[in-house]
Amino acid sequence: MPQPDIEAIAEQVFAALADPSRRAILAALASGGPATATDLAGRLPITRQAIAKHLALLADAGLVRAEPGERRRVRYRLRSAPMQVAQQFLAALARDWDSPLDALKDHLDEQARGTP
């Protein structure tokens, strides 16, 4: 089975998190549990139609999963896996930066002290 493209998953997560309305929706789902678009519209200052569009984008990024509910109502539940992939991507990026930045800091410190 092919390995998922970590960078592509992280990119989708970051794009989804770039919008404050989508972050508010994720926060509402995190604090209140699974909810429908109508439930979320009652809790947030966002129209139900806008919430539905944001939920579709969040679902495309894998951050929420649509689950059929009673009376044809769809409930949305958080999915943490894509967020964990994005965190791994950031951690790897930070590791790649730490060593060169530490070397640069050491070099600048030596220059400031006047030692070669």
N, C-alpha and C positions, 0 to 999 in steps of 0.2 A: 504494500500500500504506500503511495507517495506521501512524503512529509508535507504538511501544510506550509505554505509560504508565510513564515512568521512576519516578515516585513509587510506583506499585503494585508494580513489580518490586522496588524498594528495600525496600518494606514487607515483602514476602515474604522477602527475604534476611535482613532484620533479625530477623524473627520466627523464622526457622530458626536463626539464629546465637545466639539468646537462650538456647538450651538447651546446657548444658555437654556433654552426651552427644553431641549433634549436632556440636558443635565438635570433640570428640575423634574422631568418625567421619571428619569432613573432614580432620583432621590426619593420621589413619592412612592415608587414601587419598592425601593429598598426599605423604607420605613413602614409602609402600609401593606406590603404583600401584593399578590396578584390582583389586578384590577382591569376593568374594561375602560375603553376610551371615555365613556360617559362618566364613570366613577372618577377618573382622573380630571375631567373637565370640571367636576364639582369641587375638586380640591385645589386646582391651579387656576391662575388667571389667564388661561389659554382656551380658545374655543375648541369644541369637540372635533371639528373638522381639522383644525391645525394639529391637534393631538394625534388624530388618526394618521396624518401625513408623517408626523415625527415618529410615531410608532412603527410605521412601515420602514422608515430609514433605519431605525434602531434594530428592527428585525433583520434587515439586509446585512447589517454589521454583525449580526449574531448576538447582540446584547440583550434582546428579549425574545421570548418564544410565545407565539400565539397558541392558545389552547381553547378548543371549543368548550363552551359552557352550556348552561341550560337556556332554553328558549332562543337558540341561535346567537347567543351573546358570546363574543370572543374575549377571553381574559388574557392579559399579558403578564408573563412571569420573567423575572431577571434571569440571565445566564451569565455566569462568571467566567467561563472558559476564555472568551475572547479578551476580556480584561486582563486575565492572567498572562495571556500571550503578549499583550501590549506591555505589561510590566516586565516580562522577561526580555523583550526587545529593548526597553529603556535601561534595564540593568546591564545588558551586554554593551550597549552604547556608552553607558557611564564607565564601565570597566575599560573600554577602548580609549576613553578620554583621560582617565585618571593617571595612567602611567606617563603619557607625554606632558600632561599639565604639571605633574609632580616634578618631572625633570626640568621643565621650564622654570618653575618656581625655585628649584635648587640653583639653577644657573643664574637667575636674576638675583638671588640672595648672595651668591658668591661675587657677582659683579658689584653689588652694593657694598660688600665688605672689602672690595678691592683685591680679592684673591682670584687667580686665574682658574 
